[in-house]
Amino acid sequence: MQVANTAHSDFLRVRRKAFLRGIAKWLLRSDDALLAFDDVRKQLHAHLQHDGGVREVEIDQIVGSVGRYRDFDRAFLPRQARTRGRWESIDTAYLTHVELPPIALYKIGETYFVKDGNHRVSVARERGQVFVDASVIEVESPAPVTSIEDLFEWIRNEDAVRFHEATGISRLRPGARIELTLAGQYEKLYQHIATHQWYLGVEQKREIPYPEAVASCTTVSISRPFKRSGAGMRCGTSRTAPRPTSISGSPNTTGTCTSRVSPRDMASTGSSRNTFRSTASFR
C-alpha cells in the first residue's frame, strides 16, 4: 500500500510539473512537443534501417516517439491523466527494484525516438536516471543529424536534404556539412559538381563515377591553402569550361566554389574536413 501511495504521489507531482512547464512554454511561445517519428522520417527522406543492437542510450538524446508524442512533453512529463495507470505501474517497479526489459528506440543520427517504452523513459527521467538500456534500430538519414537543432534545421530546409540524398555526401564524407550562404543555390552546386566531374574525366582520360566526383569535389574545395578572411578561413577553386553542347558530358558553365571553415573547428579537429560553408556562383 505504501509503495502504491508513493507511486500515486509521484504521478501527481509530475503532472503538476507538466502543467507548469506547459504554461511557461506557452508564455515563451516555445514548442514543447515530442517529435513524431513518422513525420521526421518522411521529411528527412530516411528510409533504410538496420538493427543496431542493445546499448546504453543517454535519455536527453530521446527527442520523439512513434505513437505517444501527444501523451508526453519534450521532457517526457505526462500530459494526459489517462496515462496514470501505466505510469504508476512502472514507477512501482522502480520502487520495488523490479528489473524491466530494455526499451525499443529508433535512431536517426544522434537522436532517438521511442518505439516502445515511453512510460519507462518518463519515470527514469523523473528519477534522475541519465542512461537507459535500449534495443536500437538505426535509420539512415541522407543528411547528418547530431542534435534536435539539426533535425529542425533540416526539416526547414528540404532543398538541403534533397542535396544530401542526391549526392550521398554524408556517406562519402562523414561529418561534412555544406551550408550555402545564398538561398536557392543548390541547383548551381549540382552544376558545379557536374563541371568538376567532366574536368576529372578530361584530366584522367576516363569516365568518372558521380560519387567519385562528389567526394573529389569536396576534397578539392577544402584542401587548398587557406587565407584568413574575417572570422573564418577561406579557400576556393575556380574553373572555366569550354562551351560544348551538353552539360552532363561537357558542361558550358563557369563555376566558382568557395568554402569557409571556422578556426575553432580547425583547432578542435586538426583539419578542415568536418565543417565548411560553401557558396556556389555560376554564369
Buried (B, 14 or more C-beta within 10 A) or exposed (E): EEEEEBBBEBBEEBBEBBEEBBEEBEEEEEEBEBBBBBEBBEBBBBEEBEEBEEBEBEBEBBBBBBEBBEBBBBBBBBBEEEBBEBBBBBBBBBBEEEEBEBBBBBBBBBBBBBBBBBBBBBBBBBEEEEEBBBBBBBBBBBBBBEEBEBBEBBBEBEEBBBBBBBBBBBEBBEEBBBEBEEEEBBEBBBBBBBBBBBBBBEEEEEEBEEEBBBBBBBEBBBBEEBEEEEEBBBBBBEBEBEEEEEBEEBBEBBBBBBBBBBEEBBEEEEEBBBBBBBBBBBE
